[in-house]
Amino acid sequence: MANTDEGVRLYFVYRDSPSRTTYDAFIQNMAKGRRLFDLSQVPPAARYEVAAETRRLLREVIARVEIPELREIPDASSLKENGQDQGPLKRWRLPRTEITITRVEEGPRTGEYLFSSDTVERARSFFEVAKELPYQRPAPKVNLLRASELFTGWMIPPAWVDALPGWANTSVLGQVLWKWFAVLLLFGLAAGLVFALFRWGLRRTWDGTLQSYLHRISTPITIILLVPVLQHFARIQINVSGPMAQAPDYILTIIHAIAVVWSLWLTLSWIAEAIITLPRISSKSLVAHLIRLAARTFAILAILVLLFGYAHDIGIPVYGLVAGAGVGGLAIALAAKSTIENFVGALNLFADRPVQVGDLCRFDEESDPQWRPVGQVESIGLRSTKIRRFDRGLITIPNGEFAQLNIVNLSACDRFLMATTLGLRYETSRDQLRFVLGELRELLHAHPKTVHTYNDPVRVRFIGYGDYSLNIALRVYIRTTNYNEFLAVQEDILLRVGEIVERAGTAFAFPSRTVYQGNDAGLDIDLQASAEKQVREWAAAQTLPFPDIAEEQRKEITDTLDYPPEGSHDADG
């Protein structure tokens, strides 16, 4: 009561000589009065308005009821009987009312006596019951509730309010009409500024650069800066009051939470994109996706912490949300089993790194040797991998499945293996076959793009009699890491192989039955004789290339063939 009496005196001082000094003195008195209430059950966002409203209402109620003599109200000395301390009093109720003062048992104000949280919650109902009762103490010179409706901050002098027409000061839901318009105008101007900045920020496409980040972050930063300004004007200068006084605080708290979450998300996304722009990281690679995932995961965790804090500020039960999130998370995990498998597959691909974006690879299952797809990796995401096949078709494979396939990274080859089997006709004589084998060995040793070392020798072997052909296995490494160049070299070697077979006077076999008639000229007798003669000369000179070509001859013929072959556009090179 002493606090409110002093408040009335300071109110008239401010009315008589409005200034920043007299206003601050009145505000300090109100701040002292707000500390008389247990606000632990009031959401932090609304405590300022609730305390101010409760102070005014209880003052009106207590002024209308009989107050016991001071000696009847318990104090520290009355708690001692026969010289023994009976312990602290837990609570005391004002006689003939339900207004209660309790001792705070926990929190930063433990041990203090405050108006109970139940009294704070029911203050307006107490006033509604007592407002028709006569004052038991001298009536104040002014109706405090009406004065609170008309009261404004030092930036809006009382003379301006008094000069308004009568309808502007009509009370609507505990607040005069002009204040409703002022709050709506204030929030409308702020919303217009934010919307204009938002449209300006959208003019630049988000590409992870600093410029696009500054464009996008301008809107949430502006909101964060505007919230305390709006709160000051609504709470202090306009001085919203009545049952709806808490609404601006709740709205501004929610808007501030959205702006903080928005700016945090943009900032972490920009940091992730800035890291991805480093030269060694492809924007479509798995590393890039994992960086984005790490940034988003950290952002989501931080956002959850922030949202729980803001939820507590506006009175939402956080513990219930946490429990619900745990149950909901379990249900989501069970429903998203395939998604989790694909994410684990993505982690396996990141750990093993069988392929990277841009690599040429073959991927298949061992159980199906006929299906051997080859393509270039376009992107490796958290859920799936995209591969562009040679026919330009785009295959999307879930990571959980892709990690289980046999993946051959052709781009990682230090050389390519050319392995094929030649089938010659059964009419081919033994010496013709030896001629072909010898010429093939000489060809592969002489070609400048083949590898012939002790560990990686050239292999040309007659491996058996097939159903319709004499089979020769040809195996050699090609000195290139480019798949297209490998195909070009392989093409050149195969063309030369065809020339050798033709010079030997034989031909390639094919899976068919041959019916010989009298007009069939058969094989070339002259070329057959020439090939057989050549083999006999090799034998006489002890240069027969069996079981393999001699080392001296290999060194002599190494890189003696022309490649690219004569007639091609870069044959001179």
Secondary structure, DSSP 8 states (H G I E B T S, - for coil): -HHHHHHHHHHHHHHHS--HHHHHHHHHHHHHHHTTB--TTS-GGGHHHHHHHHHHHHHHHHTTS----GGGS--TGGGEETTEE-----EEE-TTS--EEEE--SSTTTT-EEE-HHHHHTHHHHHHHHTTS--SS---SS-HHHHHHH---TTS-HHHHHTS-GGGG-EETTEEHHHHHHHHHHHHHHHHHHHHHHHHHHTS---SSHHHHHHHHHHHHHHHHHHHHHHHIIIIIS---SGGGGHHHHHHHHHHHHHHHHHHHHHHHHHHHHHHTSTT--TTSHHHHHHHHHHHHHHHHHHHHHHHHHHHHTT--HHHHHHHHHHHHHHHHHHTHHHHHHHHHHHHHHHH----TT-EEEEE-TT-TT---EEEEEEE-SSEEEEEETTS-EEEEEHHHHTTSEEEEGGG-SSEEEEEEEEE-TT--HHHHHHHHHHHHHHHHH-TTEE--SSS--EEEEEEE-SSSEEEEEEEEES-S-HHHHHHHHHHHHHHHHHHHHHTT--B--SS-----TT---S-HHHHHHHHHHHHHHHHTT----SS--HHHHHHHTT-S-SS-TTSTTS--
